Amino acid sequence: MVPALLSPISPRMSPHLTVGCSTGFMDEARGDWPELVRQAAAQAPFAVELAALSEPELPGLVRYLEGGPSLPFLYTSVHAPSKHRRIPELDLVNMLARLPRSIDAIVVHPDSIGDPRLYRPLGRRLAIENMDARKQAGQTAEELAPFFDELPEAGLCFDVAHAKSVDPTMEEGGRILEEFGDRLRHVHLSSLDENCHHVPLTEHDESLFASLLSRCRDVPWILEAPTTS
């Protein structure tokens, strides 16, 4: 099903129209960027996150985007690699900086950042994501603050399910939005299983997340798992 909070009949909030999905859950087409774009547009043509979650995926994505494909989305982000990192950090940042200016945001995990200063060339396009309970950095507002101090132009990618995994009361999620809501670029939306893997949004989480999501209406919401049928 499409979550009720995205639907015109939601009792909790008005419909959110700028919704898209991440290609990160489209495992069968991984690395086939034209096909991933086609699948993402078929689900939601308003926004997309092109997810190069593994470092070997990034060069192909950069080449694809440099070719000037016609993308149907109003908002396009790229998720930088968080797995299988091999190349020097400066080389990775230089590759991300090559992404066309049509890319609205470049999402980076703070626990994968070695030297924050290297990311300054990404400017306002850089979006730092709050982390889940498994990670060693970037889970809380306090832990995110040093990254934003070093990167004053960087934005926030708010992962609401990650916030729940750190604090099921959602109070820490509220603190993140209080401290950095003016930097908000987009939202990651899903539920998490017991291993912190993204799964379709549950009814319980839909209700739990509603008050925080109501503070994020002006930015795209990116689904990180399929909607159930």
Buried (B, 14 or more C-beta within 10 A) or exposed (E): EBBBBBEEEBEEBEEBBBBBBBBBBBEEBBEBBEBBBEBBBEBBBBBBBBBBBBBEBBEEBBEBBEEEEEBEBBBBBBBBBBEEBEBEBEEBBEBBBEBEEEBBBBBBBBBBBEEBEBBBEBBEBBBBBBBBBEBEBBBBBEBBEEBBEBBEEBBBBBBBBBBBBBBEEBEBBBBBBEBBBEBBBBBBBBBBEEEBEBBBBBEEBBEBBBEBBEBBEEBBBBBBBBBEE
